[in-house]
Amino acid sequence: MDWETRFKIIKGVCKGLLFLHSIPIVHMDLKPENIWLDNYMRPKIAEFGLSRIFGQEQTRMNAQNIVGSYGYIAPEYLYRGEISTMSDIYSLGLLIMETSTGEKNCPGNEPSAVKFIKNVRDNWTEERIASEYPSLDPDCLKQIKACINIGLECVEIGRRKRPSIEKIMDTLNRLSQVDSNNVLSLQPQRINFPIGPKRLTSSSLYLINNRDDRIAFRLETKFPRRYLTKLPLCGVVPPKCTYILTGLILQSSIAHHEDLDSVDPASVAMFLDTAGDEVQEAKVE
């Protein structure tokens, strides 16, 4: 799963939790199995069987019987029966870290969650992130690091040290603006085709439009005969959407690193009559 989709899921879950906490409803069982994705990879929070609704002035309550999914239960609820919106924030932190790192928290008991948190805190440094996501640009790497830090803040033992869902959403909204100055954000920056003689292989390029307007694109290559897809490719990316281009190559030799060339600004402006005067040129390897 590409980072753009992961970030979309993180932000979507947080947006749903923001709505619940505004009522206020505490979900009490946030975990990967209770986050459903539709055909467009939009997350939906599901399974409200353990949820609690609070009174208008109520901020927490106590429970006699502890229920939920071990490994995602906040410590103050597990050991003292205390329920608040911060109970969900703890579970959310684990979800964010799982989504950001691709590593799985092994539910079943509380020590497993503690071990998972320690592993993320100790090992997911900026260097580790860069090595795990070598094709991402620096802005996206900053997003990943920021999301991991949000997750770690959410799993603080003291519930008062955890951020509110409003603060989390503010941070995510700021992170969403990282690429807003670019006409199109390209992921990955390096396109890799698995090596194999006489083998048909494919690779995808994600064109991400962060703006409110349509954006035209044109993709060219210096060696069009290598590809089974007719080049140049051109089209329009709708507002706030991601356009996925999949290239096929019948590989008999390794493609040159300058194979995929730059976008032609003149052809882009001519292709879309309603385009403005801003044209971005980008290269991928």
C-alpha positions as CSV (number, residue, x, y, z in Angstrom):
1,M,0.0,0.0,0.0
2,D,1.5,3.4,-1.0
3,W,2.0,6.1,1.5
4,E,-0.6,8.4,0.0
5,T,-3.3,5.8,0.8
6,R,-2.0,5.1,4.3
7,F,-2.1,8.8,5.1
8,K,-5.6,9.0,3.7
9,I,-6.7,6.1,6.0
10,I,-5.1,7.7,9.0
11,K,-6.7,11.1,8.4
12,G,-10.1,9.4,7.6
13,V,-10.1,7.4,10.9
14,C,-9.2,10.6,12.9
15,K,-12.0,12.5,11.1
16,G,-14.5,9.8,12.1
17,L,-13.3,9.8,15.7
18,L,-13.5,13.6,15.8
19,F,-17.2,13.3,15.0
20,L,-17.8,10.6,17.6
21,H,-16.0,12.6,20.4
22,S,-18.0,15.7,19.5
23,I,-21.3,13.9,20.6
24,P,-19.5,12.6,22.8
25,I,-19.3,8.8,22.1
26,V,-16.3,6.7,23.2
27,H,-15.9,3.8,20.8
28,M,-14.0,1.5,23.2
29,D,-12.8,-1.0,20.6
30,L,-10.7,0.8,18.0
31,K,-8.5,-1.8,16.2
32,P,-7.7,-2.7,12.6
33,E,-10.5,-5.2,12.3
34,N,-13.0,-2.5,13.1
35,I,-11.8,-0.1,10.4
36,W,-13.6,-1.0,7.2
37,L,-12.4,0.3,3.8
38,D,-14.7,1.0,0.8
39,N,-13.8,0.5,-2.8
40,Y,-12.0,3.9,-2.8
41,M,-10.0,3.0,0.3
42,R,-12.0,5.4,2.5
43,P,-12.1,4.2,6.1
44,K,-15.2,3.7,8.1
45,I,-15.2,3.1,11.9
46,A,-17.4,0.0,12.6
47,E,-18.6,-2.2,15.5
48,F,-20.1,0.0,18.2
49,G,-21.1,-2.8,20.5
50,L,-18.9,-1.7,23.3
51,S,-19.3,2.1,22.8
52,R,-20.4,4.4,25.6
53,I,-22.3,7.7,25.2
54,F,-21.5,10.4,27.7
55,G,-23.7,13.1,29.2
56,Q,-23.3,16.6,28.1
57,E,-21.1,17.6,31.0
58,Q,-19.6,14.2,31.6
59,T,-15.9,13.6,30.7
60,R,-15.2,10.1,32.1
61,M,-16.9,7.1,33.8
62,N,-15.8,3.9,35.6
63,A,-16.6,0.4,34.6
64,Q,-16.7,-2.8,36.7
65,N,-16.2,-5.3,33.9
66,I,-13.3,-4.8,31.5
67,V,-14.2,-5.6,27.9
68,G,-12.4,-4.9,24.6
69,S,-9.5,-6.1,22.6
70,Y,-6.3,-6.7,24.7
71,G,-3.3,-5.0,23.1
72,Y,-5.5,-2.0,22.2
73,I,-7.0,-1.2,25.6
74,A,-5.8,2.0,27.4
75,P,-4.0,1.2,30.7
76,E,-6.2,3.4,32.9
77,Y,-9.2,1.4,31.6
78,L,-7.5,-2.0,31.9
79,Y,-6.2,-1.5,35.4
80,R,-8.7,1.0,37.0
81,G,-11.8,0.8,34.8
82,E,-11.6,4.5,33.9
83,I,-13.3,5.4,30.6
84,S,-12.8,8.7,28.7
85,T,-12.2,9.9,25.2
86,M,-8.6,9.4,25.9
87,S,-9.2,5.7,26.0
88,D,-9.9,5.9,22.2
89,I,-6.9,8.1,21.7
90,Y,-4.6,5.4,23.1
91,S,-6.1,2.8,20.7
92,L,-5.9,5.4,17.9
93,G,-2.1,5.8,18.5
94,L,-1.5,2.1,18.0
95,L,-3.6,2.2,14.8
96,I,-1.6,5.2,13.5
97,M,1.7,3.5,14.2
98,E,0.7,0.3,12.6
99,T,-0.5,2.1,9.5
100,S,2.6,4.3,9.3
101,T,5.2,1.6,9.8
102,G,3.4,-1.4,8.2
103,E,4.3,-3.4,11.3
104,K,1.6,-5.3,13.2
105,N,0.9,-4.9,16.9
106,C,0.2,-8.5,18.1
107,P,-3.0,-8.2,20.2
108,G,-3.8,-10.7,23.0
109,N,-2.2,-9.1,26.0
110,E,-0.9,-5.8,27.3
111,P,2.8,-6.7,27.2
112,S,2.5,-7.2,23.4
113,A,1.4,-3.6,23.0
114,V,4.2,-2.3,25.2
115,K,6.7,-4.2,23.2
116,F,5.3,-2.9,19.9
117,I,5.4,0.7,21.2
118,K,9.0,0.3,22.4
119,N,10.0,-1.1,19.0
120,V,8.5,1.9,17.2
121,R,10.0,4.4,19.6
122,D,13.5,2.9,19.5
123,N,13.8,1.8,15.9
124,W,11.7,4.0,13.6
125,T,14.2,6.8,13.2
126,E,14.4,9.1,10.2
127,E,17.1,6.9,8.8
128,R,14.9,3.8,9.2
129,I,12.0,5.6,7.5
130,A,14.1,6.6,4.6
131,S,15.4,3.1,4.1
132,E,11.9,1.6,4.3
133,Y,10.5,4.1,1.8
134,P,13.4,4.8,-0.5
135,S,11.1,6.1,-3.4
136,L,9.3,8.8,-1.4
137,D,10.3,12.5,-1.5
138,P,11.5,14.3,1.6
139,D,8.1,15.9,2.3
140,C,6.4,12.5,2.4
141,L,9.1,11.2,4.7
142,K,8.4,14.1,7.0
143,Q,4.7,13.1,7.0
144,I,5.6,9.5,8.1
145,K,7.8,10.7,10.9
146,A,5.2,13.2,12.1
147,C,2.5,10.5,12.1
148,I,4.7,8.1,14.1
149,N,5.3,10.9,16.6
150,I,1.5,11.5,16.8
151,G,1.1,7.8,17.5
152,L,3.7,7.8,20.3
153,E,2.1,10.8,21.9
154,C,-1.3,9.0,21.8
155,V,0.0,6.0,23.8
156,E,1.4,8.0,26.7
157,I,0.7,6.1,30.0
158,G,-0.8,9.3,31.6
159,R,-4.0,10.0,29.7
160,R,-3.7,13.8,30.3
161,K,-0.5,13.8,28.3
162,R,-2.3,12.5,25.2
163,P,-3.4,14.9,22.5
164,S,-7.1,15.5,21.9
165,I,-8.5,14.4,18.6
166,E,-8.9,18.1,17.7
167,K,-5.2,18.7,18.1
168,I,-4.4,15.5,16.1
169,M,-6.7,16.7,13.2
170,D,-5.0,20.1,13.2
171,T,-1.6,18.5,12.9
172,L,-2.8,16.2,10.1
173,N,-4.4,19.1,8.2
174,R,-1.1,20.9,8.3
175,L,0.7,17.9,7.1
176,S,-1.7,17.6,4.2
177,Q,-0.5,21.0,3.0
178,V,3.1,19.9,2.6
179,D,2.7,19.3,-1.1
180,S,0.2,22.0,-1.8
181,N,2.8,24.2,-3.5
182,N,3.4,21.6,-6.2
183,V,1.1,21.4,-9.2
184,L,1.4,17.6,-9.0
185,S,3.1,15.4,-6.5
186,L,4.8,12.4,-8.0
187,Q,5.2,9.1,-6.2
188,P,7.5,7.3,-6.3
189,Q,10.5,9.4,-7.5
190,R,12.2,6.3,-8.8
191,I,10.3,3.7,-10.9
192,N,11.5,0.1,-10.5
193,F,10.8,-2.7,-12.9
194,P,11.8,-6.2,-11.5
195,I,14.6,-7.6,-13.5
196,G,14.0,-10.7,-15.6
197,P,14.9,-11.6,-19.2
198,K,12.0,-11.8,-21.6
199,R,9.7,-11.0,-18.7
200,L,6.6,-8.8,-18.8
201,T,6.8,-6.5,-15.7
202,S,4.9,-3.5,-14.6
203,S,5.3,-0.5,-12.3
204,S,3.0,2.3,-11.2
205,L,3.4,6.0,-11.0
206,Y,1.0,8.0,-8.8
207,L,0.1,11.6,-9.9
208,I,-1.4,13.3,-6.8
209,N,-3.4,16.5,-7.4
210,N,-3.6,18.4,-4.1
211,R,-5.4,21.4,-5.6
212,D,-9.0,22.3,-6.3
213,D,-8.5,22.6,-10.1
214,R,-8.0,20.0,-12.8
215,I,-4.4,19.5,-13.8
216,A,-3.2,18.2,-17.2
217,F,-0.2,16.0,-17.5
218,R,2.0,14.5,-20.3
219,L,4.5,11.7,-19.8
220,E,7.3,11.1,-22.2
221,T,10.2,8.7,-22.4
222,K,13.5,8.8,-24.4
223,F,13.1,5.1,-25.3
224,P,9.4,4.5,-26.2
225,R,10.1,1.2,-27.9
226,R,10.8,-0.4,-24.6
227,Y,7.2,-0.1,-23.4
228,L,4.1,-1.8,-24.5
229,T,2.0,1.2,-23.7
230,K,1.9,3.9,-26.4
231,L,3.8,7.0,-25.3
232,P,3.5,9.9,-24.7
233,L,0.7,9.5,-22.2
234,C,-1.5,12.5,-21.4
235,G,-4.6,13.2,-19.4
236,V,-6.3,15.2,-16.7
237,V,-6.1,14.6,-12.9
238,P,-9.4,15.7,-11.2
239,P,-9.2,18.0,-8.1
240,K,-8.1,16.3,-4.9
241,C,-7.5,13.0,-6.6
242,T,-4.7,10.5,-7.3
243,Y,-4.2,9.3,-10.9
244,I,-2.4,6.0,-11.2
245,L,-0.3,5.2,-14.4
246,T,0.8,1.6,-14.8
247,G,3.6,1.0,-17.3
248,L,4.4,-2.4,-18.9
249,I,7.8,-3.4,-20.2
250,L,9.0,-6.5,-21.9
251,Q,12.4,-6.6,-20.4
252,S,15.5,-7.9,-22.2
253,S,17.8,-5.3,-20.7
254,I,18.0,-2.8,-17.9
255,A,16.3,0.5,-18.7
256,H,18.5,3.6,-18.6
257,H,18.1,5.8,-15.5
258,E,17.1,8.7,-17.9
259,D,14.5,6.6,-19.7
260,L,11.4,8.4,-18.3
261,D,12.0,12.0,-19.3
262,S,10.5,15.3,-18.2
263,V,7.0,16.7,-18.7
264,D,6.8,19.0,-21.7
265,P,5.4,22.3,-20.4
266,A,4.3,23.5,-23.9
267,S,2.4,20.3,-24.6
268,V,0.6,20.4,-21.3
269,A,-0.5,24.0,-21.8
270,M,-1.8,23.1,-25.3
271,F,-3.6,19.9,-24.1
272,L,-5.9,21.7,-21.7
273,D,-7.3,24.9,-23.1
274,T,-8.6,26.0,-19.7
275,A,-5.2,25.6,-18.0
276,G,-3.7,28.5,-16.2
277,D,-0.2,29.9,-16.8
278,E,1.5,27.6,-14.2
279,V,3.4,24.6,-15.5
280,Q,5.5,22.2,-13.5
281,E,8.3,20.2,-15.0
282,A,9.3,17.0,-13.1
283,K,11.6,14.1,-13.7
284,V,11.5,10.5,-12.4
285,E,14.3,8.0,-12.6
